[in-house]
Amino acid sequence: MRYKITAPKLLNHTAQLPASKSISNRALIIHALTGSTILPDHLSDCDDTEVIVRALRDNPYEIDIKAAGTAMRFMTALQAVRDGEEHVLTGTERMRHRPIGILVDALRKLGADIAYVGEEGFPPLRICGRMLEGGLLETPGNISSQYISALLLIGPMLRNGLTLRLTGDIISRPYIDLTLWMMREFGAGAEWSDFETITVKPQQYKERPYYIESDWSAASYWYEMMALSEDESNEIRLSGLTDGSKQGDSQVRYIFSLLGVKTSFETTKEGMPTTVTLKQSGRRIPRLEYDFVNCPDLAQTFVVCCALLNVPFHFRGLSTLKIKETDRIEALKKEMRKLGYIIHDLNNAELIWDGERCEPIMESGIDTYEDHRMALAFAPASLRFNGLLINNPEVVTKSYPYYWKDLEAAGFDVRSEE
């Protein structure tokens, strides 16, 4: 299947964004560890969250995580501390080639009983849950923050708590901070004791009602639409976001201010979901250099947007893009060439565009590589390439299930071409 996307001439729309996937997944793991029967309110309905909900509800022997990387990492840690239970965690073909050895090694050091069912270092995993002692654990700080968050989330359940020392450079620190903030929301004692060490006390989480705010990652695609639109009378309103959000991708509003998008909040009361209004400011910088080490999931959005705005860029901090749902660095280079832009990479961690162009070849459409963010980030390009084709558009269900319906409500013509 593929969709042909034709953009409207004007944008004047209010979108109810999906709930934060990052917060939903963390809340569900904490919910499981509390033994609570009350699910968090306003859970994300995306695929990544649904696989955790089903696993916790049905508790099957074989848990199919499908393509949900966060779920694989969080559930690996959760099952390791579920005393007396045995499960196999598996997933899609791509998931069975996404590395998990660093997390498994760390959990084994804490005493976990985990075995590889197939290839060493990759899922599927056989996990026999048990009570773990905890204590001091060292791990590199430049690994995926999902590994670190997985370890932190089970920290209160360890007999001696957890002292986690991160060595070397620490990437995606906002995601770690989000995890610690949520743990404290549920009564855990978890904090940075120095710049590189996190201490988690051995104490039970407390059961409580919990409302999940909307997703700033999803907001980024609407920001992209506003940046690419040419009429200064355009206005987009996004519901359910909070000012001062702990989500790492909330910095999207600051980056897009450099590209001419103005953000205003209906209310700035801390922790209060509100409506955010986006408008054109009419001013943008001539070149963008940015380190995405703390928000790598925004990289695709800005690669597409900057190139189409003719804003040369140099983006750093992208080392984790190689091990996402696809190799996002190679995918971006290939698909941007279809639009006529030649992107270069450096050290598998940087992307550079200096204005170099080529002849567009768009007949085959934009491939999505089973990666939701490829579809989400390229669809707004229809504002500059009317009739843009997106292949396998259903991948958006991983994080933003009703994205295409939202685009239609905003005036986009989204037609299926089987």
MIVOBA-156385 format. One record per residue (C-alpha): residue number from 1; residue in three letters; x, y, z. Coordinates in Angstrom, 3 decimals. Each point is the difference from the previous one (the first is absolute). Example, Ala and Ser with C-alpha at 12.3 -4.5 7.8 and 13.67 -1.06 7.14 Angstrom:
# MIVOBA-156385
   pos   code         c1         c2         c3
     1    Ala     12.300     -4.500      7.800
     2    Ser      1.370      3.440     -0.660
***
This chain:
# MIVOBA-156385
   pos   code         c1         c2         c3
     1    Met      0.000      0.000      0.000
     2    Arg      1.018      3.602     -0.518
     3    Tyr     -1.589      3.380      0.546
     4    Lys      0.009      2.990     -2.302
     5    Ile      0.108      3.169      2.108
     6    Thr     -1.203      3.347     -1.318
     7    Ala      0.295      2.961      2.367
     8    Pro     -2.622      2.729      0.515
     9    Lys      0.657      3.618     -0.939
    10    Leu     -0.785      1.202      3.515
    11    Leu      0.529     -1.551      3.453
    12    Asn     -2.449      0.823      2.767
    13    His     -0.483     -3.040      2.194
    14    Thr     -0.166     -1.283      3.578
    15    Ala      1.536     -3.440      0.557
    16    Gln     -0.399     -2.183      3.088
    17    Leu      3.417     -1.590      0.244
    18    Pro      0.518     -3.580      1.168
    19    Ala      1.131     -0.608      3.558
    20    Ser      3.730     -0.150      0.581
    21    Lys      1.360     -3.430     -0.888
    22    Ser      3.075      0.559      2.177
    23    Ile     -2.044      0.853      3.078
    24    Ser     -2.603     -2.714     -0.663
    25    Asn      2.582     -2.770     -0.235
    26    Arg      1.782      1.063      3.164
    27    Ala     -3.281      0.365      1.875
    28    Leu     -1.053     -3.519     -1.027
    29    Ile      3.206     -1.579      1.300
    30    Ile     -0.357      1.840      3.309
    31    His     -3.686     -0.970      0.065
    32    Ala      1.016     -3.678     -0.346
    33    Leu      2.562      0.314      2.790
    34    Thr     -2.529      1.547      2.379
    35    Gly     -2.482     -2.808     -0.617
    36    Ser     -2.658      2.660     -0.574
    37    Thr     -3.275     -0.862     -1.700
    38    Ile     -0.524      3.613     -1.151
    39    Leu      1.556      0.764     -3.376
    40    Pro      1.410      3.489     -0.596
    41    Asp     -2.493      2.375     -1.617
    42    His      0.325      1.173     -3.635
    43    Leu      2.368     -2.801     -1.011
    44    Ser      1.456      0.124     -3.478
    45    Asp     -1.841     -2.235     -2.455
    46    Cys      3.038     -0.525     -2.212
    47    Asp      1.429     -3.428     -0.840
    48    Asp      3.000      0.407      2.311
    49    Thr     -2.227      0.529      3.021
    50    Glu     -2.626     -2.559     -1.013
    51    Val      2.538     -2.846      0.026
    52    Ile      0.856      0.802      3.629
    53    Val     -3.683      0.263      0.973
    54    Arg     -0.723     -3.403     -1.560
    55    Ala      3.048     -1.623      1.563
    56    Leu     -0.922      1.242      3.481
    57    Arg     -3.661     -0.912     -0.435
    58    Asp      0.378     -3.463     -1.567
    59    Asn      3.378     -1.024      1.460
    60    Pro      0.748     -2.558     -2.754
    61    Tyr      3.057     -2.241      0.114
    62    Glu      1.241      1.421     -3.311
    63    Ile     -0.286      3.771     -0.121
    64    Asp      0.115      1.437     -3.531
    65    Ile      1.298      3.560      0.210
    66    Lys     -0.277      0.382     -3.801
    67    Ala      2.045      3.077     -1.057
    68    Ala     -0.137      1.863      3.329
    69    Gly      3.578      0.671      1.086
    70    Thr     -0.934      1.796      3.228
    71    Ala     -2.334     -2.836      0.946
    72    Met      2.701     -2.616     -0.629
    73    Arg      2.460      1.761      2.287
    74    Phe     -2.462      0.907      2.751
    75    Met     -1.659     -3.439      0.004
    76    Thr      3.390     -1.734      0.138
    77    Ala      0.772      1.782      3.266
    78    Leu     -3.528     -0.465      1.359
    79    Gln     -0.080     -3.751     -0.652
    80    Ala      3.428     -0.383      1.609
    81    Val     -1.453      1.057      3.393
    82    Arg     -3.358     -1.801     -0.204
    83    Asp      0.902     -2.735      2.442
    84    Gly     -1.122     -3.492     -1.020
    85    Glu     -1.093      0.872     -3.546
    86    Glu      1.587     -1.228     -3.227
    87    His     -0.571      1.643     -3.364
    88    Val      1.467      0.241     -3.484
    89    Leu      0.193      3.495     -1.517
    90    Thr      0.022      0.154     -3.781
    91    Gly     -0.891      2.416     -2.783
    92    Thr      0.158      0.766     -3.719
    93    Glu      2.874     -0.985     -2.267
    94    Arg      1.468      3.492      0.418
    95    Met     -0.373     -0.260      3.791
    96    Arg      1.950     -3.261     -0.046
    97    His      2.882      1.972     -1.478
    98    Arg     -0.099      2.935      2.408
    99    Pro      2.717     -0.389      2.656
   100    Ile     -0.939     -0.569      3.634
   101    Gly      3.210     -1.516      1.333
   102    Ile      0.999      3.035      2.072
   103    Leu     -3.264     -0.135      1.962
   104    Val      0.117     -3.785      0.402
   105    Asp      3.597      0.174      1.259
   106    Ala     -0.956      2.694      2.517
   107    Leu     -2.981     -1.982      1.281
   108    Arg      2.112     -3.145      0.265
   109    Lys      2.475      1.911      2.166
   110    Leu     -2.936      0.718      2.308
   111    Gly     -0.747     -3.745      0.083
   112    Ala     -2.638     -0.312     -2.733
   113    Asp     -0.618     -3.348     -1.697
   114    Ile     -0.158      0.870     -3.719
   115    Ala      0.941     -2.242     -2.938
   116    Tyr      0.123      0.681     -3.723
   117    Val     -2.372     -2.224     -1.963
   118    Gly      1.634      0.849     -3.330
   119    Glu      2.988      2.161     -0.923
   120    Glu      2.219      1.166      2.850
   121    Gly     -0.624      3.642      0.866
   122    Phe     -3.439      0.229     -1.617
   123    Pro     -3.617     -1.019      0.740
   124    Pro     -1.761     -2.380      0.510
   125    Leu      0.777     -0.320      3.715
   126    Arg     -1.037     -2.613      2.561
   127    Ile     -0.371      1.679      3.389
   128    Cys     -0.570     -1.713      3.339
   129    Gly     -1.021      2.659      2.508
   130    Arg      1.514      0.109      3.462
   131    Met      0.744      2.338      2.899
   132    Leu      3.168      1.950     -0.863
   133    Glu      2.489      1.369      2.502
   134    Gly      0.848      3.257     -1.746
   135    Gly      2.864      2.201      1.154
   136    Leu      2.662      1.770     -2.077
   137    Leu     -0.095     -0.334     -3.774
   138    Glu      2.128      1.725     -2.623
   139    Thr     -1.129      0.436     -3.594
   140    Pro      1.009      2.266     -2.898
   141    Gly     -1.878      3.283     -0.144
   142    Asn      0.018      0.166     -3.804
   143    Ile     -2.404     -2.913     -0.462
   144    Ser     -3.715      0.355     -0.686
   145    Ser     -1.735      1.720      2.901
   146    Gln     -2.618     -2.768     -0.183
   147    Tyr      2.553     -2.444      1.434
   148    Ile      0.732      2.378      2.854
   149    Ser     -3.674      0.754      0.651
   150    Ala     -0.814     -3.728      0.028
   151    Leu      2.549     -0.554      2.767
   152    Leu     -1.172      3.028      1.971
   153    Leu     -3.669     -0.976     -0.118
   154    Ile      0.658     -3.296      1.803
   155    Gly      2.447      1.606      2.463
   156    Pro     -2.517      0.375      2.865
   157    Met     -0.762     -3.732     -0.212
   158    Leu      3.621     -1.079      0.560
   159    Arg      0.893     -1.198      3.498
   160    Asn      2.825      2.526      0.345
   161    Gly     -1.349      2.602     -2.404
   162    Leu      2.164      1.133     -2.884
   163    Thr      3.009      2.261     -0.351
   164    Leu      0.467      0.542     -3.722
   165    Arg      3.270      1.549     -1.115
   166    Leu      0.066      1.171     -3.618
   167    Thr      3.443      0.128     -1.556
   168    Gly      1.129      2.232     -2.861
   169    Asp     -2.346      2.366     -1.814
   170    Ile     -3.656     -0.160      1.009
   171    Ile     -2.459      0.307     -2.902
   172    Ser     -3.767      0.601      0.071
   173    Arg      0.200      1.312      3.574
   174    Pro     -3.536      1.503     -0.176
   175    Tyr     -1.451     -3.492     -0.453
   176    Ile      1.855     -1.166      3.100
   177    Asp     -1.263      3.037      1.894
   178    Leu     -3.548     -0.773     -1.187
   179    Thr      0.317     -3.500      1.457
   180    Leu      1.293      1.297      3.337
   181    Trp     -2.749      2.625      0.177
   182    Met     -2.690     -2.607     -0.608
   183    Met      1.506     -2.362      2.566
   184    Arg     -0.177      2.785      2.588
   185    Glu     -3.603      0.701     -1.043
   186    Phe     -0.757     -3.542      1.182
   187    Gly      1.885      0.356      3.282
   188    Ala      3.404     -1.438     -0.901
   189    Gly      3.236      1.463      1.331
   190    Ala      1.985      0.526     -3.211
   191    Glu      2.399      2.824     -0.792
   192    Trp      3.376      1.007     -1.368
   193    Ser      2.510     -0.177      2.855
   194    Asp      2.679      1.551     -2.197
   195    Phe      0.439      0.824     -3.691
   196    Glu      0.428     -3.635     -1.039
   197    Thr     -1.628     -2.037      2.795
   198    Ile     -3.669     -0.732      0.702
   199    Thr     -1.168     -1.441      3.306
   200    Val     -3.289     -1.890      0.330
   201    Lys     -1.161     -0.982      3.485
   202    Pro     -1.553     -3.423      0.682
   203    Gln     -3.578      1.028      0.679
   204    Gln     -3.358     -0.881     -1.521
   205    Tyr     -1.727      2.195     -2.525
   206    Lys     -3.242      1.539      1.221
   207    Glu     -3.266     -0.572     -1.819
   208    Arg     -1.626      3.211     -1.252
   209    Pro     -2.245      1.379     -2.780
   210    Tyr      2.078      1.305     -2.875
   211    Tyr     -0.884      2.093     -3.082
   212    Ile      2.285     -0.140     -3.043
   213    Glu      0.619      3.179     -1.981
   214    Ser      0.080      0.191     -3.805
   215    Asp      3.045     -0.817     -2.074
   216    Trp      2.500      2.701     -0.957
   217    Ser      1.551     -2.345     -2.591
   218    Ala     -3.364     -0.093     -1.804
   219    Ala     -0.170      3.794      0.246
   220    Ser      3.238      0.280     -1.997
   221    Tyr     -1.723     -0.981     -3.261
   222    Trp     -2.550      2.791      0.394
   223    Tyr      2.838      2.424      0.697
   224    Glu      1.583     -1.229     -3.222
   225    Met     -3.229      0.691     -1.900
   226    Met     -0.150      3.520      1.370
   227    Ala      3.645      0.646     -0.916
   228    Leu     -0.576     -1.255     -3.555
   229    Ser     -3.234      1.914     -0.527
   230    Glu      0.321      3.328     -1.785
   231    Asp     -3.067      1.941      1.161
   232    Glu      0.585      2.046      3.163
   233    Ser     -3.725     -0.193      0.797
   234    Asn      0.310     -3.760      0.603
   235    Glu     -0.596     -1.221      3.538
   236    Ile      0.273     -3.439      1.614
   237    Arg     -1.244     -0.782      3.496
   238    Leu      1.230     -3.071      1.900
   239    Ser     -1.920     -1.283      3.020
   240    Gly      1.256     -1.772      3.104
   241    Leu      3.599      1.254      0.194
   242    Thr      1.578      1.464      3.130
   243    Asp      2.442      2.838      0.486
   244    Gly      3.119     -1.125      1.856
   245    Ser     -0.545     -3.603     -1.118
   246    Lys      2.644     -2.548      1.009
   247    Gln     -0.181     -1.564     -3.466
   248    Gly      3.344      0.418     -1.744
   249    Asp     -1.656      0.787     -3.319
   250    Ser     -1.780      3.015      1.514
   251    Gln      3.045      2.009     -1.092
   252    Val     -1.450     -0.234     -3.503
   253    Arg     -1.683      3.357      0.611
   254    Tyr      3.317      1.710      0.642
   255    Ile      1.659     -1.485     -3.095
   256    Phe     -2.949      0.864     -2.221
   257    Ser      0.057      3.587      1.261
   258    Leu      3.267      0.207     -1.949
   259    Leu     -1.906     -1.064     -3.116
   260    Gly     -2.743      2.581      0.310
   261    Val     -2.661     -1.728      2.103
   262    Lys     -1.400      1.866      2.997
   263    Thr     -1.472     -1.957      2.941
   264    Ser     -2.548      1.333      2.475
   265    Phe     -1.609     -1.849      2.938
   266    Glu     -3.589      0.548      1.087
   267    Thr      1.227     -0.509      3.568
   268    Thr      3.504     -0.483      1.377
   269    Lys     -1.065     -1.533      3.303
   270    Glu      2.510     -2.774      0.793
   271    Gly     -1.278     -3.488     -0.736
   272    Met     -3.273      1.290     -1.468
   273    Pro     -0.840     -1.328     -3.503
   274    Thr     -0.970      2.862     -2.255
   275    Thr     -0.321      1.102     -3.622
   276    Val      3.077      1.167     -1.867
   277    Thr     -0.400      2.316     -2.993
   278    Leu      2.519      0.053     -2.850
   279    Lys      0.398      2.931     -2.368
   280    Gln      2.562      1.284     -2.467
   281    Ser      2.395      2.627      1.328
   282    Gly      1.387      0.739     -3.454
   283    Arg      3.625     -0.275      1.173
   284    Arg      2.425     -2.906     -0.148
   285    Ile      3.733     -0.484      0.224
   286    Pro      2.011     -0.587     -3.216
   287    Arg      1.720     -3.166      1.314
   288    Leu     -0.765     -2.422      2.849
   289    Glu      2.608     -1.837      2.041
   290    Tyr     -1.362     -2.133      2.811
   291    Asp      1.029     -2.892      2.227
   292    Phe     -2.881     -2.485      0.245
   293    Val      1.713     -2.172      2.610
   294    Asn     -2.890      0.656      2.411
   295    Cys     -2.816     -0.284     -2.545
   296    Pro      1.052     -2.294     -2.877
   297    Asp     -3.608     -0.818     -0.951
   298    Leu     -0.370      3.554     -1.320
   299    Ala      2.786     -0.375     -2.542
   300    Gln     -2.140     -1.248     -2.901
   301    Thr     -2.436      2.880      0.425
   302    Phe      2.749      2.620     -0.210
   303    Val      1.922     -1.651     -2.835
   304    Val     -3.099      0.107     -2.208
   305    Cys     -1.157      3.411      1.164
   306    Cys      3.318      1.842     -0.249
   307    Ala      0.786     -1.311     -3.452
   308    Leu     -3.429      0.982     -1.330
   309    Leu      0.417      3.455      1.550
   310    Asn      3.411      0.259     -1.696
   311    Val      1.684      0.304      3.413
   312    Pro      3.402     -1.785     -0.061
   313    Phe      0.678     -2.029      3.137
   314    His      2.523     -1.984      1.989
   315    Phe     -1.631     -2.342      2.507
   316    Arg      2.022     -1.870      2.624
   317    Gly     -0.779     -2.510      2.748
   318    Leu     -1.672     -2.518     -2.298
   319    Ser      1.919     -3.193      0.834
   320    Thr     -3.126     -1.815      1.231
   321    Leu     -1.770      0.485     -3.343
   322    Lys      1.875     -2.990     -1.417
   323    Ile     -1.784     -2.417      2.384
   324    Lys     -3.537      1.356     -0.070
   325    Glu     -2.923     -1.608     -1.870
   326    Thr      2.253      0.286     -3.040
   327    Asp      3.405      1.530     -0.708
   328    Arg     -1.449      3.513     -0.037
   329    Ile      3.190      1.631     -1.247
   330    Glu      0.073     -2.092     -3.178
   331    Ala     -3.780      0.186     -0.403
   332    Leu      0.052      3.805      0.173
   333    Lys      2.823      0.292     -2.506
   334    Lys     -1.789     -2.259     -2.484
   335    Glu     -3.489      1.499      0.310
   336    Met      1.166      3.632      0.016
   337    Arg      1.807     -0.684     -3.277
   338    Lys     -3.415     -0.914     -1.467
   339    Leu     -1.113      3.544      0.859
   340    Gly      3.141      1.434     -1.574
   341    Tyr      2.213      0.589      3.060
   342    Ile      3.416     -1.596      0.511
   343    Ile      0.642     -0.587      3.699
   344    His      3.401     -1.112      1.297
   345    Asp      0.820     -1.832      3.219
   346    Leu      3.092      0.137      2.155
   347    Asn      1.198     -2.679      2.447
   348    Asn     -3.441     -1.652      0.011
   349    Ala     -1.056      2.728      2.439
   350    Glu     -0.406      3.218     -2.010
   351    Leu     -2.072      1.136     -2.957
   352    Ile      0.984      2.942     -2.188
   353    Trp     -1.725      1.864     -2.819
   354    Asp      1.877      2.866     -1.623
   355    Gly     -2.562      0.821     -2.675
   356    Glu      0.992     -2.754     -2.431
   357    Arg     -2.865     -1.001     -2.310
   358    Cys     -0.755     -2.677     -2.555
   359    Glu     -2.876     -0.817     -2.340
   360    Pro     -3.047     -1.200      1.999
   361    Ile     -1.181     -3.548     -0.736
   362    Met     -3.263     -0.417      1.873
   363    Glu     -1.956     -2.444     -2.173
   364    Ser      0.658     -2.951      2.311
   365    Gly     -1.104      1.928      3.087
   366    Ile      1.637      0.460      3.405
   367    Asp      0.902     -3.324      1.594
   368    Thr     -0.624     -0.266      3.748
   369    Tyr      2.147     -3.042      0.932
   370    Glu     -2.483     -1.183      2.670
   371    Asp      0.873      3.247      1.822
   372    His     -2.896      2.172      1.170
   373    Arg      2.081      3.152      0.152
   374    Met      0.924     -0.225     -3.681
   375    Ala     -3.693      0.221     -0.954
   376    Leu     -0.789      2.608      2.651
   377    Ala      2.903      2.289     -0.921
   378    Phe     -0.308     -0.234     -3.790
   379    Ala     -3.778      0.508     -0.294
   380    Pro      0.248      3.778      0.700
   381    Ala      2.295      0.226     -3.028
   382    Ser     -3.218     -0.130     -2.029
   383    Leu     -0.269      3.726      0.750
   384    Arg      2.881      0.456     -2.442
   385    Phe     -0.503     -3.145     -2.149
   386    Asn     -3.713     -0.316     -0.718
   387    Gly     -1.082     -3.590     -0.650
   388    Leu      2.877     -1.432      2.057
   389    Leu     -0.142     -3.808      0.205
   390    Ile      0.619     -1.773      3.327
   391    Asn      0.542     -3.765     -0.151
   392    Asn     -1.264     -2.263      2.785
   393    Pro     -1.645      2.897      1.860
   394    Glu     -1.528     -2.312      2.614
   395    Val      3.295      0.076      1.943
   396    Val     -1.220      3.140      1.815
   397    Thr     -2.062     -2.212      2.349
   398    Lys      3.207     -0.577      1.962
   399    Ser     -0.285      3.456      1.583
   400    Tyr     -2.784      2.090     -1.619
   401    Pro     -2.820     -2.338     -1.119
   402    Tyr     -2.409      2.658     -1.303
   403    Tyr      2.580      2.229     -1.703
   404    Trp     -1.503     -0.356     -3.467
   405    Lys     -3.508      0.748      1.264
   406    Asp      1.367      3.083      1.751
   407    Leu      1.609      1.161     -3.252
   408    Glu     -3.298     -0.467     -1.829
   409    Ala     -1.796      2.004      2.691
   410    Ala      2.568      2.750     -0.564
   411    Gly     -0.836      0.121     -3.706
   412    Phe      2.588     -2.365     -1.487
   413    Asp     -1.209     -2.319     -2.756
   414    Val      1.210     -3.481      0.990
   415    Arg     -0.790     -2.554     -2.702
   416    Ser      0.784     -3.690      0.071
   417    Glu      1.726     -1.508     -3.020
   418    Glu     -0.069     -3.784      0.459
***
